Amino acid sequence: MRNGVTLLLMLLATILPATTVAAAERQAAMQVVPSVDLNRYAGKWYEIARLPNRFQRDCASDTSATYEVRPDGKISVVNACRNSEGRMKTAKGTARLAGNNEPNTKLKVTFFWPFYGNYWIIDLDPDYKWAVVGEPGRKYLWVLGREPDLEDALYQEILERAKKQGYDVRPMIRTKQS
């Protein structure tokens, strides 16, 4: 019995670090787009779809995000959505570059200082017609568009690329837009 327990512990000691390393490598493998022109990125984006998250649980439809580059280099953020009772809700925040980030692909966003979240632009249309935002833990994912809807074939292509980045896209919620 004691030998069996010892063998099991040795096996776990071998497997767990390898699993942890593999998970860390998968997390580290997330790629962002090569660069982002923040002035072109600024403006209104409609949420096409998202992974479920607690801070948007009251958002039933008409979800959008509006970004404005400020003179100090930071970005004003206004998120809006319509709740299930039909009322619009807004949340105002600020984004800044994450570290020395010349290509502007990784941002930090706060809606409640001093707490910041990662905002990584992981896929972007060359004409800035749609974007995909995620974060290295792969807990959050948003598909955004300049128009309220994307054609389904394009949406499916975007989801396939997100899967290759390590995202489970099965729980994605398509956003209803008026």
DOKENU-977606 format. One record per residue: residue in three letters; y, z, x of N, C-alpha, C in turn. Coordinates in steps of 0.02 Angstrom, whole numbers, plus 50000, padded with zeros to 5 digits. Layout:
<nodes>
[node 'ALA',[Y,Z,X],[Y,Z,X],[Y,Z,X]]
...
</nodes>
This chain:
<nodes>
[node 'MET',[49940,50000,50042],[50000,50000,50000],[50062,50000,50044]]
[node 'ARG',[50062,50045,50094],[50120,50050,50138],[50131,49984,50176]]
[node 'ASN',[50077,49951,50197],[50084,49887,50232],[50113,49833,50185]]
[node 'GLY',[50093,49835,50123],[50119,49787,50074],[50194,49796,50063]]
[node 'VAL',[50216,49859,50058],[50288,49874,50050],[50326,49852,50112]]
[node 'THR',[50297,49866,50170],[50329,49847,50233],[50335,49772,50237]]
[node 'LEU',[50282,49736,50219],[50283,49663,50220],[50335,49637,50172]]
[node 'LEU',[50339,49665,50112],[50389,49644,50063],[50460,49656,50090]]
[node 'LEU',[50472,49714,50120],[50538,49728,50148],[50555,49680,50205]]
[node 'MET',[50506,49664,50246],[50518,49617,50300],[50534,49547,50272]]
[node 'LEU',[50498,49528,50221],[50510,49463,50189],[50579,49461,50159]]
[node 'LEU',[50598,49513,50123],[50666,49516,50094],[50719,49516,50148]]
[node 'ALA',[50707,49551,50203],[50755,49552,50258],[50764,49483,50289]]
[node 'THR',[50713,49441,50285],[50717,49373,50311],[50751,49327,50261]]
[node 'ILE',[50734,49334,50197],[50759,49289,50145],[50831,49303,50127]]
[node 'LEU',[50850,49365,50116],[50916,49382,50091],[50972,49357,50138]]
[node 'PRO',[50968,49369,50203],[51021,49342,50245],[51025,49266,50243]]
[node 'ALA',[50969,49232,50239],[50969,49159,50234],[51000,49136,50169]]
[node 'THR',[50986,49172,50114],[51016,49156,50050],[51091,49167,50052]]
[node 'THR',[51112,49222,50082],[51183,49237,50088],[51218,49184,50130]]
[node 'VAL',[51187,49164,50185],[51217,49113,50228],[51220,49047,50190]]
[node 'ALA',[51167,49028,50155],[51167,48966,50117],[51221,48967,50064]]
[node 'ALA',[51230,49023,50028],[51282,49028,49978],[51351,49024,50010]]
[node 'ALA',[51360,49056,50067],[51424,49053,50101],[51439,48982,50125]]
[node 'GLU',[51387,48947,50150],[51397,48878,50172],[51416,48834,50113]]
[node 'ARG',[51383,48844,50055],[51399,48805,49996],[51471,48818,49975]]
[node 'GLN',[51492,48881,49976],[51560,48898,49958],[51610,48867,50007]]
[node 'ALA',[51594,48869,50071],[51639,48843,50122],[51643,48767,50120]]
[node 'ALA',[51595,48734,50088],[51592,48661,50088],[51641,48629,50039]]
[node 'MET',[51675,48668,49997],[51720,48638,49949],[51774,48598,49984]]
[node 'GLN',[51784,48538,49960],[51834,48493,49990],[51894,48486,49944]]
[node 'VAL',[51952,48484,49973],[52013,48470,49936],[52033,48397,49950]]
[node 'VAL',[52080,48371,49912],[52104,48303,49925],[52140,48302,49992]]
[node 'PRO',[52149,48244,50022],[52181,48242,50088],[52253,48268,50089]]
[node 'SER',[52291,48252,50037],[52360,48277,50034],[52387,48269,49963]]
[node 'VAL',[52440,48307,49949],[52472,48305,49883],[52547,48302,49893]]
[node 'ASP',[52579,48255,49859],[52652,48252,49857],[52673,48297,49799]]
[node 'LEU',[52699,48356,49814],[52715,48404,49762],[52768,48378,49713]]
[node 'ASN',[52813,48336,49736],[52863,48308,49691],[52831,48261,49640]]
[node 'ARG',[52780,48224,49661],[52744,48181,49614],[52698,48223,49569]]
[node 'TYR',[52673,48278,49596],[52628,48321,49558],[52666,48361,49505]]
[node 'ALA',[52729,48374,49518],[52771,48412,49470],[52774,48376,49403]]
[node 'GLY',[52788,48414,49352],[52793,48387,49284],[52740,48417,49240]]
[node 'LYS',[52730,48386,49182],[52684,48413,49132],[52615,48382,49140]]
[node 'TRP',[52565,48427,49138],[52495,48408,49138],[52462,48437,49076]]
[node 'TYR',[52421,48396,49042],[52382,48419,48986],[52314,48442,49011]]
[node 'GLU',[52290,48497,48985],[52222,48518,49002],[52173,48475,48963]]
[node 'ILE',[52130,48440,49000],[52079,48399,48969],[52017,48441,48956]]
[node 'ALA',[52000,48483,49005],[51941,48526,48998],[51947,48583,49049]]
[node 'ARG',[51907,48636,49038],[51906,48694,49083],[51839,48729,49079]]
[node 'LEU',[51824,48766,49132],[51770,48814,49127],[51797,48874,49088]]
[node 'PRO',[51756,48905,49047],[51780,48963,49009],[51804,49018,49057]]
[node 'ASN',[51858,49050,49038],[51884,49106,49077],[51917,49156,49030]]
[node 'ARG',[51923,49218,49052],[51947,49271,49009],[52020,49264,48991]]
[node 'PHE',[52061,49238,49037],[52133,49237,49023],[52153,49179,48978]]
[node 'GLN',[52107,49134,48962],[52122,49081,48914],[52079,49088,48850]]
[node 'ARG',[52049,49145,48840],[52005,49152,48783],[52041,49144,48716]]
[node 'ASP',[52107,49156,48714],[52145,49147,48652],[52173,49077,48644]]
[node 'CYS',[52160,49033,48691],[52187,48964,48687],[52139,48921,48647]]
[node 'ALA',[52161,48900,48588],[52119,48859,48544],[52134,48784,48553]]
[node 'SER',[52196,48767,48570],[52214,48695,48576],[52281,48688,48612]]
[node 'ASP',[52299,48625,48623],[52365,48606,48649],[52383,48642,48714]]
[node 'THR',[52335,48647,48759],[52347,48682,48822],[52378,48634,48873]]
[node 'SER',[52430,48659,48906],[52464,48618,48957],[52490,48663,49012]]
[node 'ALA',[52508,48631,49068],[52539,48665,49124],[52596,48621,49147]]
[node 'THR',[52654,48653,49160],[52712,48616,49184],[52733,48647,49250]]
[node 'TYR',[52742,48604,49300],[52759,48626,49367],[52827,48597,49387]]
[node 'GLU',[52867,48639,49421],[52932,48617,49445],[52942,48644,49516]]
[node 'VAL',[52955,48598,49563],[52967,48618,49632],[53037,48648,49636]]
[node 'ARG',[53041,48708,49662],[53105,48743,49668],[53137,48729,49735]]
[node 'PRO',[53203,48741,49741],[53237,48731,49805],[53208,48773,49863]]
[node 'ASP',[53178,48831,49847],[53149,48873,49900],[53079,48851,49921]]
[node 'GLY',[53055,48795,49893],[52989,48769,49910],[52933,48795,49867]]
[node 'LYS',[52946,48847,49829],[52895,48872,49782],[52894,48828,49720]]
[node 'ILE',[52846,48841,49678],[52837,48800,49618],[52838,48846,49557]]
[node 'SER',[52881,48830,49509],[52881,48867,49445],[52824,48838,49403]]
[node 'VAL',[52787,48883,49370],[52730,48864,49330],[52740,48891,49259]]
[node 'VAL',[52732,48848,49210],[52732,48871,49140],[52669,48843,49107]]
[node 'ASN',[52624,48889,49090],[52563,48871,49054],[52575,48885,48980]]
[node 'ALA',[52552,48840,48938],[52561,48848,48866],[52497,48829,48830]]
[node 'CYS',[52485,48862,48773],[52429,48843,48730],[52443,48868,48660]]
[node 'ARG',[52406,48840,48613],[52410,48862,48543],[52350,48907,48529]]
[node 'ASN',[52363,48967,48502],[52308,49012,48487],[52275,48993,48421]]
[node 'SER',[52223,49029,48402],[52185,49013,48341],[52225,49021,48277]]
[node 'GLU',[52281,49059,48281],[52325,49068,48223],[52379,49014,48220]]
[node 'GLY',[52378,48968,48269],[52426,48913,48268],[52491,48927,48306]]
[node 'ARG',[52497,48984,48336],[52559,49001,48373],[52552,48980,48446]]
[node 'MET',[52608,48955,48473],[52610,48937,48544],[52618,49000,48585]]
[node 'LYS',[52582,49004,48641],[52587,49058,48690],[52607,49026,48756]]
[node 'THR',[52647,49061,48794],[52664,49036,48861],[52656,49092,48912]]
[node 'ALA',[52642,49070,48973],[52638,49116,49030],[52676,49083,49086]]
[node 'LYS',[52723,49121,49115],[52764,49094,49170],[52741,49125,49236]]
[node 'GLY',[52736,49082,49287],[52714,49106,49352],[52747,49067,49407]]
[node 'THR',[52724,49081,49468],[52750,49050,49528],[52692,49031,49573]]
[node 'ALA',[52698,48973,49604],[52648,48952,49652],[52682,48944,49720]]
[node 'ARG',[52643,48954,49772],[52667,48944,49840],[52611,48914,49880]]
[node 'LEU',[52627,48884,49936],[52576,48857,49980],[52532,48913,50006]]
[node 'ALA',[52469,48900,50013],[52422,48949,50040],[52421,48942,50115]]
[node 'GLY',[52455,48985,50150],[52456,48983,50223],[52493,48922,50250]]
[node 'ASN',[52477,48902,50310],[52507,48843,50341],[52469,48782,50316]]
[node 'ASN',[52491,48756,50261],[52453,48707,50223],[52495,48644,50215]]
[node 'GLU',[52503,48607,50268],[52545,48547,50269],[52527,48495,50216]]
[node 'PRO',[52462,48484,50201],[52449,48432,50151],[52460,48454,50079]]
[node 'ASN',[52480,48517,50068],[52497,48543,50001],[52438,48542,49953]]
[node 'THR',[52378,48548,49977],[52319,48544,49934],[52293,48611,49910]]
[node 'LYS',[52314,48665,49943],[52292,48732,49925],[52353,48775,49910]]
[node 'LEU',[52355,48799,49849],[52410,48841,49827],[52384,48910,49807]]
[node 'LYS',[52429,48956,49803],[52417,49023,49776],[52463,49030,49716]]
[node 'VAL',[52436,49051,49659],[52476,49057,49597],[52474,49129,49573]]
[node 'THR',[52531,49153,49550],[52533,49219,49520],[52569,49217,49453]]
[node 'PHE',[52542,49254,49406],[52574,49265,49342],[52591,49339,49335]]
[node 'PHE',[52566,49377,49383],[52577,49449,49382],[52574,49474,49454]]
[node 'TRP',[52632,49478,49486],[52636,49499,49556],[52609,49570,49562]]
[node 'PRO',[52571,49587,49611],[52558,49552,49674],[52492,49514,49675]]
[node 'PHE',[52465,49497,49617],[52399,49465,49614],[52406,49390,49614]]
[node 'TYR',[52374,49358,49662],[52376,49285,49669],[52305,49258,49662]]
[node 'GLY',[52301,49198,49633],[52237,49163,49628],[52241,49098,49666]]
[node 'ASN',[52183,49075,49688],[52179,49011,49723],[52186,48953,49673]]
[node 'TYR',[52223,48902,49694],[52234,48842,49655],[52225,48785,49705]]
[node 'TRP',[52164,48758,49707],[52148,48705,49754],[52142,48639,49717]]
[node 'ILE',[52177,48589,49740],[52173,48523,49709],[52115,48486,49743]]
[node 'ILE',[52060,48479,49705],[51999,48453,49734],[51985,48381,49716]]
[node 'ASP',[52023,48353,49670],[52015,48282,49652],[52081,48261,49621]]
[node 'LEU',[52104,48201,49637],[52169,48179,49614],[52171,48103,49610]]
[node 'ASP',[52193,48078,49554],[52203,48006,49546],[52258,47983,49594]]
[node 'PRO',[52250,47925,49627],[52301,47901,49673],[52370,47893,49641]]
[node 'ASP',[52370,47880,49575],[52434,47872,49539],[52454,47936,49503]]
[node 'TYR',[52421,47992,49517],[52436,48057,49488],[52431,48056,49411]]
[node 'LYS',[52381,48019,49385],[52369,48017,49313],[52323,48073,49291]]
[node 'TRP',[52281,48098,49336],[52237,48154,49321],[52225,48193,49386]]
[node 'ALA',[52206,48256,49377],[52192,48300,49435],[52137,48348,49416]]
[node 'VAL',[52104,48374,49467],[52053,48425,49457],[52071,48484,49502]]
[node 'VAL',[52075,48543,49472],[52094,48603,49508],[52036,48652,49505]]
[node 'GLY',[52021,48681,49563],[51968,48730,49567],[51986,48784,49617]]
[node 'GLU',[51935,48821,49637],[51944,48874,49687],[51878,48885,49721]]
[node 'PRO',[51879,48912,49783],[51818,48914,49823],[51761,48955,49794]]
[node 'GLY',[51773,49001,49750],[51719,49038,49718],[51685,49001,49662]]
[node 'ARG',[51714,48945,49642],[51688,48901,49590],[51681,48935,49522]]
[node 'LYS',[51723,48985,49511],[51724,49019,49447],[51772,48984,49398]]
[node 'TYR',[51823,48952,49425],[51874,48919,49384],[51876,48845,49400]]
[node 'LEU',[51885,48804,49348],[51891,48732,49356],[51930,48704,49297]]
[node 'TRP',[51978,48662,49313],[52018,48629,49262],[52021,48555,49277]]
[node 'VAL',[52015,48514,49224],[52029,48443,49228],[52094,48433,49190]]
[node 'LEU',[52143,48404,49225],[52209,48394,49197],[52226,48320,49193]]
[node 'GLY',[52268,48302,49145],[52290,48233,49138],[52363,48229,49118]]
[node 'ARG',[52395,48175,49137],[52464,48164,49116],[52468,48146,49042]]
[node 'GLU',[52413,48122,49016],[52407,48107,48944],[52359,48158,48914]]
[node 'PRO',[52362,48169,48849],[52320,48221,48817],[52245,48208,48819]]
[node 'ASP',[52223,48147,48838],[52152,48133,48838],[52135,48085,48895]]
[node 'LEU',[52073,48088,48916],[52046,48041,48966],[51989,48003,48934]]
[node 'GLU',[51980,47940,48954],[51922,47904,48928],[51859,47939,48952]]
[node 'ASP',[51808,47938,48910],[51748,47977,48924],[51713,47957,48988]]
[node 'ALA',[51711,47893,49004],[51677,47871,49066],[51711,47901,49127]]
[node 'LEU',[51777,47902,49128],[51814,47932,49183],[51802,48007,49186]]
[node 'TYR',[51803,48039,49129],[51790,48112,49126],[51721,48128,49155]]
[node 'GLN',[51671,48088,49137],[51603,48100,49163],[51600,48089,49239]]
[node 'GLU',[51636,48039,49265],[51639,48028,49338],[51670,48089,49372]]
[node 'ILE',[51723,48116,49343],[51756,48175,49371],[51709,48234,49373]]
[node 'LEU',[51672,48244,49318],[51624,48299,49316],[51569,48290,49368]]
[node 'GLU',[51546,48229,49379],[51495,48217,49430],[51521,48236,49499]]
[node 'ARG',[51583,48220,49514],[51611,48239,49579],[51619,48315,49584]]
[node 'ALA',[51636,48348,49529],[51641,48421,49529],[51573,48452,49542]]
[node 'LYS',[51520,48423,49513],[51452,48447,49526],[51435,48444,49600]]
[node 'LYS',[51455,48389,49631],[51442,48380,49703],[51480,48432,49745]]
[node 'GLN',[51533,48461,49715],[51571,48514,49749],[51539,48583,49737]]
[node 'GLY',[51484,48584,49700],[51449,48647,49688],[51464,48680,49621]]
[node 'TYR',[51499,48646,49577],[51515,48674,49511],[51459,48662,49461]]
[node 'ASP',[51447,48712,49419],[51405,48704,49360],[51452,48684,49305]]
[node 'VAL',[51450,48621,49284],[51498,48596,49235],[51470,48598,49163]]
[node 'ARG',[51409,48623,49156],[51380,48625,49088],[51422,48665,49039]]
[node 'PRO',[51453,48722,49059],[51493,48759,49009],[51564,48733,48998]]
[node 'MET',[51582,48675,49027],[51650,48651,49019],[51670,48646,48946]]
[node 'ILE',[51731,48665,48931],[51759,48661,48864],[51810,48604,48862]]
[node 'ARG',[51800,48557,48817],[51849,48503,48808],[51907,48532,48767]]
[node 'THR',[51966,48520,48789],[52026,48549,48756],[52049,48503,48699]]
[node 'LYS',[52061,48533,48642],[52089,48496,48586],[52164,48489,48595]]
[node 'GLN',[52189,48428,48591],[52261,48415,48596],[52284,48382,48531]]
[node 'SER',[52343,48399,48508],[52370,48369,48447],[52394,48299,48460]]
</nodes>
